[in-house]
Each structure stands twice: as C-alpha cells, then as structure tokens.
Amino acid sequence: MGGNDELTELLGRAGLEAVGERRVEEVLPAPVAWRHVAGWQTEPTVTVADDRPDLVAELNAQWHRLASETGVLDGDGVFLIAFSGAGNGSWTRVRLTDGWDLAGVLGPRPGQPEFLTLSLDGDAMVGVTTEEYAVWLVVVDRLRERREAAARAAAEEAPVDRAAAWERLFQGPKPTEAVLDAWADGLSLNPATPKELWPRLAGRSGYGMYRALPTDVVDALLAHPDWKRRVRAAQHQPNITPEQWGRTILAERDERQRWLMTMVAADRWAELPEDACRRLAADPSVRVRSEAARLKGLPASVAVALAADPDGGVRAAACRPAWPHLDAARREALLNDSHDVVRARALLLYHQEHPMSRPVFETLSSPREALEGCLLEPGLAARLVRHGDPAERRALAGNPRLTPDLVALLGEDPDADVRFTVSERADLTEEQRAGIRYDFDPSVRYHTLDWVVALHDDPDAMRRLAASSHPLVRRSVARARHLPQEVVERLAQDEDRVVQLFLAESCDDAPAEMLLRVWRWWDGSLTVPDRPRGHPNFPREDLLRYADDPSPRMRRLALDDPRSTSDLVERFSRDPSEEVRYRAAVDPRLTVVAAARLLEDPYDDIRSAAARHPRLPARLLTQLLRSGGMETAARNPALPVEVMRRMVDAFSPVDPAEVSRGEVVG
C-alpha cells in the first residue's frame, strides 16, 4: 500500500477528513513539536489512568475539550494533525467527521494514543502520549512566543558553557553506528575538516573518497588489504595517476578483482602507462583483456595485438580502437573472422570508407548503425531515402556520408522527425536550414550539437551560426565560454529564452541586464548551480531596491547588495517565503538568535542551513550531533578541530604503530 493510501485509510478509520492538498505547513515541524510533548521536562495538563473502563471515550472527550479551549479547532473545525507511521510524522490538515475516534485509532492499540494536534496558525497545540500507567494530554500555548524565548536563551552561551557542551558530546552512551556514519559523512563534506583527517574519513564515508587526497594517501587506499576499500577508492577518488592505476590493477592477484578494477578504469576513462597496458593485453584472463581493449589512450600497438587475440570477444572489443592502425591484410582477417560480432563490427568500420552494396546491407541483422554512419552505394542510398520506412529514413537523415541531393530530399520528407534530424546537420548552409519545415517544442530538452561545440573557438563561425534560424544551433553557440561582443548582444535578446539561459550558464561574457532577467525565472541547475547569480557579471550594486519586491526570488537579491545590513538579514529570516528565509539562513551576518529559531523552520533546507551556521551555539550543535541532524551538524565549519578529531577517533581509532609508519588510512 502506498504512503498516501495508507494515510487516507488511517484518517478514515479515525473519523478524519483530509482538507485541501498536502503541503508543507508554515508551522513548527512535527518532529520538533514532539519534544514539547515527550521531553523529559514535560508536565501533563491532564492525566488519564490507563485502567479506566471508558478510557477511549474519556480520552476523546478530554482532547476535544482542550482543543476547543486552546483554539486548536478553528471556526471551520479545521486543524493540523501528526502521528507516527503513515504520513511520515508531517502535518495534515483535517476536520472531524461523525463518529470520530482519535484515541481508539491513532496509536499502537486502542487506548494508547500517540498524536499531535495543532492550530492552523501554529500557536496552540494539544499532544497526546501514552506513559507507563497513564495517558498524558499536554497543552502548549503561545508556541511562537515560547520558541522565540528559547532561541534567545540558547544564544546566551558563555565560553565555559561552550566548552562544557563539547565535553558532554562524548559522555554518556557510546554513539550508535548510524550516528558514527552520519558524523563521518558530515565531516567529509565539512570544508573546515583538517586534511590530516581526510584519509581516516575516507575509510568510513563514501563522501570522503570524493576529495582529491594526497598521493601517498591514495597509494595506501589503493593498496589497502580490504578489497572493498580498494575498489571504492578506484571508483570515486579523483586524484589517481596513470602509474597508480597500473600498479593497482596489476597488483590484484584474484582474477575477478583484477577484471573489475580494469573495468572501473575503463569506465572512468583512465589512462594507464604503456607497459601496464601491454601486461593487461597479455593477461591470462579473457575478461581482463576485453576490458583492457576499452582503456582510454590505448597504445596503437597494444590495440593491434588485442585485435588478433585468440578470443573472439577480445577481438570484438579491440576492433574499433585497432582499426585505424591495421594494414589491409589484418583488416581483411577481421572481415572474415570466425566470430560473428567481430565480422559485424569490422564490416561497419570497412564501409565507412567503402560503399556498402544492397546485398551486403540486406544481410545485416540490425542495420541502424550502417544507416547512421556507413557510406552506402548511390542506388541503395537513393532507394532507402525514397522508399525506406520512417525509422530507416530517420537514421539516414543524420548520416554524414549522404550526398547533398539525398539530404535535400530528406529535408522535404513527410515525417516530421526525419525533417528535424536533417535540420540539425552540420553540412547545411543556414539558408538551406531555414528552408526546412520542422517542428520544435521549446519545452523539450535537446542536446547541444557537437559540431557547433567544435567550432566554439572560431569567431567567424560563431557570428554566422548565432544568426541561424534554428534554436538548437543558437543554443549550442550560447554554450561557448567566450563569444564576440556582437554575438553576445544578439543572443542576449534571443526570442528563445533557453538561448539566454545557456548564455548565462556558460558564457563569461554574458551581460548583467540579461543575467538579471534570467534570474527572474531560473536560479540554477544541478550541473551549474551558481548561475546566473554566481556569474562574474551578475549585478551586485543597486539591489536594495528589491527588498520589498513582491517576487521572493528578486527580494532575496537585496542581501547581495554591499549596502545591505544585518537588520535586513534579521527581517528576511522571518520572511513568509521559504526561499528568502533560506537566503538569510546562509548569510554570515545572521544572528545567533535567528539561527537558533531557524533550526525549527518548516523546511528541511532552511533547518540544514541553520545547523551549518558558524555561530550556532554549541549546546544546540551537540544536540543535533546526537539526534535529529547528525550529518548536517557535522558539516558545521565552526566545529573545533579537537572536537572533529575526537569524533573521528570514535569510529576510526588510531593504531600507534600505523602512526609511526605514516599509514593511517582508516
């Protein structure tokens, strides 16, 4: 049963009607709200003994009385409810229906309820929790006022209090393995973590392996006695030299592990020294030799040797990299090879230079690759262009070896996809491209055109192509790092806003006015998260004028103005828009009180930003490091270095013998 179905079913049994669509409510998050009900200092408002014969009815009556008196139930009877299990503990807007029964349904069994109810404004709460011999109903009123007072109290932290808080982090029960994993992940992502701890973090956390570790540390990781550590380093470590790749793979005595390491190297486009390539090409394992054929920068002589390997699978893998270096006799041998795949690959390579006849074409079990890249005999090509099925014509439309007259015919093809493929060709003039009738959907994601990207350093080509009628051509031009001024000016006003977006993301010459215009509807992607706002030409002056803009995206820019103040940061930390509050949460001028308050924001990303704030009180940080935000808190750059060391010691104790040998790698 899906989560929404489970929630709907549970609400129905409890006599609750969901109101409106599911949303993030702008109130205290439910997991934080539970602390007011289940905390060790909590005092119940009403206690109901669990041995009453009318327990469920009494609990329902007491809850309804308290919810009515405190204002949890509004004039329309709508309130917020949260409970463990279905709904993941988040708030849901509900209304009571006839025959409702909260105490009998919202718990592990009737009469053992566990739920929270909150007013829509988030200021009054009635929580119900089951204790050892009774059920507690807890009223918490003036929640906003209490939260503000708690934030102010937390901000009052003397140096002695701070030191005591850090010491308490390591007292009491030993952290669980889940907590230690979270510490390792967080410290691996913490920009302030000392380099000396990186190797030990890499032994525990996958994130730790993504840092470019020192050469000697990488050596130790790649030679670690644990196979899982070695392969994880090979998969993720960015700082592996060709020599290290060669040593690591050749040192694997187990055939399967040597094969997998070679596969990882090939997948990561790693280059190996020539001697290592030769040894892998002579490896007794067929699987290793096949993966060796895929290595980047494979020496020509090694590729040629692999193309003559006794195993057909190895020859098939080596066929393409070896082909340019083979003489006529060796090419002929592959064309007549006993292995079907070898013959098929050699045939396609051969017919990139020699016309393919119709009889040969008709023997192909899968002709698509031939249609896309082979040189076809004129009669065969003409027949396929005129009478081939739509799939064949679409494949042909991108074939760079097709003659201009046949390209022109395909440009008038009845199939829209065929015409569109023709319109992307590199060998068309812009006049010819403009003459093709094609459909273009601005909402569809298209790849940039490789042939345009290859011309990025040619200013004349960029001037010509920037005037193209084809949006994909102009989009591909906009991806250039640098462009002539007149090209930038033209593309900055392009009717296709994706052209402007690509210019903002990729071109260092993009103008400020356009960047600001793009910002109104785009605030960054996964691949280019800092553009357009992080662009060096993005305006930094005169942004305070947006402080009261109705658009949250524009409003948040005001804090980028050099004349903005800490008062504006404080104001924005209370803004009704989550994206404005987030901008305030990452501002170094954020006050300690505001950071403490934002730890209870309804939105995860704001709470996480507040947990990473460098001025967050140690008492709050240590609470997070033990529960409810361990990884994020471990990313806080203000963690004292000695505290970081003790956290690492908790999951990676140092062996004095390893220290003396300089071999501490986790």
Summary of the structure (lengths in Angstrom):
residues: 666
radius of gyration: 33.2
end to end distance: 42.1
largest distance: 96.6
contacts: 2068
relative contact order: 0.07
helix: 54%
strand: 6%
